[in-house]
Amino acid sequence: MNILIKEILTLLPKADDCTDFEVKSCSIYIKDGIIESIDAEPDGFKADKTIEGSGKLLMPGLINAHTHASMSILRNCADDLLFNDWLFGRIMPLEDKLTGKDCYWGAKLAILEMIRTGTTSFIDMYYFMDDLAEAVDESGIRAVLSRGLIGNADDPSVGESKLKEAFDAIEKWKGHDRINFMLAPHAPYTCDDSYQRTVAAEAKRLNLRINTHISESLAENENIQKSYGCSPVELLDKTGLLTDKTIAAHCVHLSDCDIKILADRGVCVVTNPVSNLKLANGIAHVPKMQKAGIKLALGTDGAASNNTLNMFRELSTLSLIHKGANHDCLAVTAKEGIVIATQGGAAAMGRDDLGVIKPGNTADLIILNLDNPNMQPCNNLVSSLAYSTNGSEVETVMVGGRLLMENKEFLTIDSERVYHEVSKICERIGTR
Ligand code: NI
């Protein structure tokens, strides 16, 4: 299918390293899901569909590099709680009641919200892999899924069974053009050192990327220090989990030594500023990590701790909090924030064909309507994306050249049905 997006203001990389942008009006030619050409009409190109770009802005889709999509069922039902009370006292008992079908509907709700606010790919960690994969398959969004793994030496069968679930899903969905998998040792406090070593060896054997949580709360650091006499980062480094194929969510409480280890190993840190603020876990040392050369991506975390999956809100928060926390107006500039929310996420997924609009890249694109008071005047749209866009401006979304939302109409998901099903689940598990 050929798509022409005609004369639209477009967020383009200024130079080869793609860390600076220019916004200029151009026409984008898309062929079979790939950006074929910018401005120069390819020979014999005949558009099956033309999108008029007047008054609109085209940019790469945002990449939510850390979330738990199905937790959208648990939105607004565990708020203003201490981290441990939130997780162990409220969230986990509710999760025990969820079935695979519940997680399917929860994922659909999450995907609706992500599409509506301009996310075209997400990296997920949860359970019921098949149900999640089905929701991703049907919706047209792109995702990297990972079965959250927990395990310890006292009862090896627990860890083994979860690994088996991960392998089964990987086998079943092998070759899907929009679904990939990682191995996900959940966190240092839910996977002991022996299980971490097992997962690291399996990831190496199968050449899979690793998705984990590190140093989300101070309590985690204290407990790991007590049990192992080192920091969570040092522990994961010893067990072989930190490589250039590892992505680590949160990383709020890092020492300078931890930062050096993550940089040396080439780990990608996925920062989750809103979730860290809401659960009162603190503010990650993002500027220090940038200085150390750590690869960064951005994620919302789940809707139970955010409580949205809106990457524009996340981008705005990212660009604001580090300025305030560091008394430095240059901390995480608008451009840096956009790079982290797009190219950073692509790198976290292990993809070099996403996150930048250029010929040869996959057409995961979003169109924002500039006919909104907060987008006017259009005198600096790069700043606007970080500081004044709120996500409601997104009106058209495509993944691999397939339209998932056009003029705010969802094309692949029946939103009314999703709201109805999720509402029924909430009634059953007792959250409404
Ligand atoms: Ni998380």
Residues whose N, C-alpha, C, O or C-beta is under 5 A from the ligand:
A	BS01	NI	D301
